[in-house]
């Protein structure tokens, strides 16, 4: 029997970060681009009705933990088990809704507090970029120190972090106040699952991560919990299979379309070459006919000239032959 459950599942993720304020505070401080004087000190979870709605397709691939701190900053934490192109738009929409919703409480614009959307993605989506951490916010295109504080969108590609060495990630230059905790939490999310027999000493040696490890121990879950846990992964697997099938068909269609375009291009080239060859042949034939016609006319003119000279009887047959280029026999036959 597995000692640990995967913390990325809906049941476990919410149990860790949706029920233990100290752990979500640690996670936020480790993963958000906050300076020392901006660290989260305390939080309150959002009421259930404030949690952003999800579509049926996203229902089993995203988990949410939503809260605000003592400065009234709002935080949305999500785990995305698969990637879709529309996910970034959905994150932006929900963060914007949370930002706008503050005005419904009678707050003036100057009192609006920033919203942070922290999104863990269990798939690679920025394949042309090596970094696993992606931070989007409103910044001047030339003067990057000029920022409009409001919406902060963070995406973490978990497979990329797992593929890099933890020591290298810890040494990487950063503006984070606690790079070590970021590495520990990301190792927890990427290394711990049903196959883990013993947790790494570095994770057990940290109080917050060690507490999270205790929460995901298999023995702490009831049979009903396990059915819910297994059902989640079954649906994630089904969703991934569906997405892979869609991608496969899209790839096949794209390849077929590309092949059709190549075939059409080749056909156009062949047709152009055929037209070119036909044109050359026609021109050669016309030239040949014209040359034959000119030659025929010239011969007729010679004969006509010789006939007239013969009738006029002003030149001998030999002289006419020399003048026209005809043979004596040809002139005698006129």
C-alpha positions in Angstrom: 0.0 0.0 0.0 1.2 3.5 -0.9 2.6 5.5 2.0 1.8 8.9 0.4 -0.9 10.2 -1.9 -0.1 12.7 -4.7 -0.5 16.3 -3.4 -1.6 17.5 -6.8 -5.0 15.8 -6.7 -8.1 17.8 -5.8 -8.7 16.0 -2.5 -5.1 16.3 -1.2 -4.3 19.8 -2.5 -7.4 21.3 -0.9 -6.7 19.4 2.3 -3.2 20.8 2.5 -3.7 24.4 1.4 -7.4 24.8 1.8 -7.5 23.8 5.4 -4.2 24.8 6.8 -3.6 28.6 6.7 0.1 28.3 7.8 0.8 26.1 4.8 -0.8 28.2 2.2 0.9 31.3 3.7 4.2 29.5 3.3 3.4 28.5 -0.3 2.4 32.1 -1.2 5.5 33.6 0.3 7.7 31.1 -1.5 6.1 31.2 -5.0 4.9 34.8 -5.3 7.3 37.6 -6.4 7.0 39.4 -3.0 9.7 41.5 -1.3 10.4 41.0 2.3 8.1 43.9 3.4 5.3 42.4 1.2 5.2 38.9 2.7 1.8 37.4 3.5 1.3 37.4 7.3 -2.2 36.0 7.8 -5.1 34.9 5.5 -8.8 34.2 5.5 -10.3 31.8 3.0 -13.0 33.0 0.6 -16.5 31.9 1.2 -17.5 28.9 -1.1 -19.7 31.1 -3.2 -16.8 33.4 -4.2 -14.8 30.5 -5.7 -14.6 31.1 -9.5 -16.9 28.8 -11.6 -15.4 26.1 -13.7 -16.6 24.5 -16.9 -17.5 20.8 -17.0 -14.3 20.2 -19.0 -12.2 21.8 -16.3 -14.0 20.4 -13.3 -11.7 17.5 -12.7 -8.4 19.0 -13.8 -8.3 22.2 -11.7 -8.4 22.7 -7.9 -8.8 26.0 -6.2 -7.7 27.6 -3.0 -8.8 31.2 -2.7 -8.0 33.6 0.1 -7.1 37.2 1.1 -4.6 38.5 3.6 -4.7 41.2 6.3 -3.8 43.8 3.7 -6.9 42.7 1.7 -4.8 41.4 -1.2 -6.5 38.5 -2.8 -5.0 35.2 -3.9 -6.2 32.5 -6.2 -4.2 29.2 -6.2 -4.9 26.6 -8.8 -3.5 23.2 -9.9 -4.0 22.6 -13.7 -3.5 18.9 -14.5 -3.5 19.5 -18.3 -3.0 22.5 -20.5 -5.4 24.2 -22.9 -4.8 27.4 -24.8 -7.8 29.0 -23.2 -6.5 28.5 -19.6 -4.5 31.7 -19.5 -7.6 33.7 -20.6 -9.6 32.0 -17.9 -7.0 32.9 -15.2 -7.0 36.5 -16.4 -10.8 36.6 -16.4 -11.1 35.2 -12.8 -8.4 37.5 -11.5 -10.1 40.5 -13.1 -13.4 39.5 -11.6 -11.8 39.3 -8.2 -10.2 42.7 -8.7 -13.5 44.3 -9.9 -15.5 42.7 -7.1 -13.7 44.9 -4.6 -15.6 47.9 -5.8 -18.9 46.2 -5.0 -18.0 46.6 -1.3 -18.0 50.4 -1.6 -14.2 50.7 -1.9 -12.9 53.6 -3.9 -10.3 53.1 -6.7 -7.4 54.2 -4.5 -8.2 51.4 -2.0 -8.2 48.6 -4.6 -5.7 45.9 -3.6 -3.8 43.6 -6.0 -5.0 40.1 -7.0 -2.4 37.3 -7.4 -3.3 34.2 -9.4 -0.8 31.4 -8.7 -1.2 28.5 -11.2 0.7 25.2 -11.0 0.5 23.4 -14.4 1.3 19.7 -14.5 2.3 20.0 -18.2 4.8 21.9 -20.3 3.2 24.7 -22.4 6.1 27.1 -23.0 8.2 24.7 -25.0 10.4 27.4 -26.5 11.4 28.7 -23.1 13.6 26.9 -20.6 12.3 28.6 -17.4 9.6 26.9 -15.4 8.4 30.1 -13.7 6.4 32.7 -15.7 5.3 36.0 -14.2 2.9 38.3 -16.0 1.9 41.8 -14.8 1.3 45.3 -16.1 4.7 47.0 -16.9 5.8 49.8 -19.1 7.2 48.5 -22.4 10.4 50.7 -22.2 10.7 51.6 -18.5 10.3 48.3 -16.7 10.5 50.0 -13.3 7.1 51.6 -14.1 4.4 49.2 -13.0 0.7 49.4 -12.6 -0.1 47.3 -9.5 -3.3 45.3 -9.9 -3.2 41.9 -11.6 -0.3 39.4 -11.1 -0.5 36.1 -13.0 2.0 33.4 -12.2 2.3 30.1 -14.0 4.7 27.3 -12.8 5.4 24.4 -15.2 5.9 21.5 -12.8 7.5 19.0 -15.3 10.2 21.6 -16.1 11.1 22.1 -12.5 11.2 18.3 -12.0 13.5 18.0 -14.9 16.0 20.6 -13.5 18.3 20.0 -10.6 16.9 21.4 -7.3 20.4 22.8 -6.4 20.5 24.7 -9.7 17.0 26.1 -9.1 18.0 27.3 -5.7 21.1 29.1 -6.9 19.2 30.8 -9.7 19.0 34.7 -9.3 15.7 35.8 -8.1 13.7 38.6 -6.4 12.0 36.1 -4.1 12.6 36.5 -0.4 12.8 32.8 0.1 14.2 30.8 -2.8 14.9 27.7 -0.6 11.2 27.4 0.4 10.2 27.7 -3.3 12.4 24.8 -4.2 11.1 22.7 -1.2 7.4 23.3 -2.1 8.0 22.5 -5.8 9.9 19.3 -4.9 7.0 18.4 -2.6 4.6 18.8 -5.5 6.7 17.0 -8.1 8.4 14.3 -6.1 5.7 13.0 -3.7 3.2 10.5 -5.1 1.9 6.9 -4.5 5.3 5.5 -5.6 7.2 7.4 -2.9 8.4 5.0 -0.2 10.5 7.5 1.8 10.3 11.3 1.6 13.6 13.1 0.9 15.4 14.2 4.1 15.4 17.9 2.9 11.5 17.8 2.8 11.2 16.1 6.2 13.7 18.6 7.7 11.4 21.6 7.0 8.5 22.1 9.4 5.9 23.3 6.9 6.7 20.7 4.2 7.0 17.9 6.9 3.5 18.9 8.1 2.2 18.7 4.5 3.8 15.2 4.2 1.9 14.0 7.2 -1.4 15.3 5.7 -0.9 13.3 2.5 0.0 10.0 4.3 -2.3 7.3 2.9 -3.3 6.2 6.5 -4.9 9.6 7.1 -7.6 9.0 4.5 -10.8 7.0 4.8 -12.1 4.5 2.2 -14.6 7.1 1.0 -11.7 9.6 0.6 -9.8 7.1 -1.5 -12.7 6.5 -3.8 -12.9 10.2 -4.4 -9.2 10.4 -4.9 -9.2 7.5 -7.4 -12.2 8.9 -9.2 -10.3 12.2 -9.7 -7.3 10.5 -11.3 -9.6 8.4 -13.5 -11.3 11.5 -14.8 -7.9 13.2 -15.3 -6.7 10.2 -17.2 -9.9 10.3 -19.4 -9.5 14.0 -20.0 -5.9 13.6 -21.0 -6.8 10.7 -23.3 -9.4 12.8 -24.9 -7.0 15.8 -25.3 -4.3 13.5 -26.8 -6.8 12.1 -29.3 -7.9 15.7 -30.2 -4.2 16.6 -30.6 -3.5 13.5 -32.7 -6.4 14.2 -35.0 -5.4 17.8 -35.3 -1.9 16.8 -36.1 -3.1 14.3 -38.7 -5.4 17.0 -40.3 -2.6 19.5 -40.3 -0.2 17.0 -41.9 -2.9 16.0 -44.5 -3.5 19.7 -45.2 0.2 20.4 -45.5 0.6 17.3 -47.9 -2.4 18.6 -49.9 -0.8 22.0 -50.2 2.5 20.4 -51.3 0.7 18.3 -53.8 -1.2 21.3 -55.2 2.1 23.2 -55.4 3.7 20.4 -57.3 0.7 20.2 -59.6 1.0 23.9 -60.3 4.7 23.6 -61.0 4.0 20.6 -63.4 1.3 22.6 -65.1 3.6 25.6 -65.5 6.3 23.3 -66.9 3.9 21.6 -69.3 2.7 25.0 -70.5 6.3 26.2 -70.9 7.2 23.0 -73.0 4.0 23.3 -75.1 4.7 27.0 -75.7 8.3 26.1 -76.8 7.1 23.4 -79.1 4.4 25.6 -80.6 6.9 28.4 -81.2 9.4 25.9 -82.8 6.6 24.5 -85.1 5.4 28.0 -86.1 9.0 28.9 -86.8 9.5 25.7 -88.9 6.2 26.4 -90.8 7.2 30.0 -91.5 10.7 29.0 -92.6 9.2 26.4 -95.0 6.7 28.9 -96.3 9.3 31.5 -96.8 11.4 28.9 -98.6 8.5 27.8 -100.7 7.7 31.4 -101.7 11.3 32.0 -102.5 11.4 28.9 -104.8 8.1 30.1 -106.5 9.6 33.5 -107.0 12.8 32.0 -108.5 10.6 29.8 -110.9 8.5 32.8 -111.8 11.5 35.0 -112.5 13.2 32.2 -114.6 10.0 31.7 -116.6 9.7 35.5 -117.3 13.4 35.7 -118.3 13.0 32.6 -120.5 9.9 34.1 -122.2 11.7 37.4 -122.7 14.6 35.5 -124.4 17.1 38.1 -123.3 19.4 35.6 -121.5 20.6 32.1 -122.2 19.4 29.2 -120.2 22.8 29.0 -118.5 22.7 32.7 -117.6 19.2 32.3 -116.1 20.3 29.3 -114.1 23.2 31.3 -112.8 21.0 34.3 -111.9 18.2 32.4 -110.2 20.1 29.5 -108.7 18.0 27.0 -110.6 19.3 24.1 -112.5 19.3 24.0 -116.4 16.9 21.0 -116.2 14.5 23.0 -114.0 14.5 25.9 -116.4 14.1 23.7 -119.4 11.0 22.2 -117.7 9.3 25.6 -117.3 
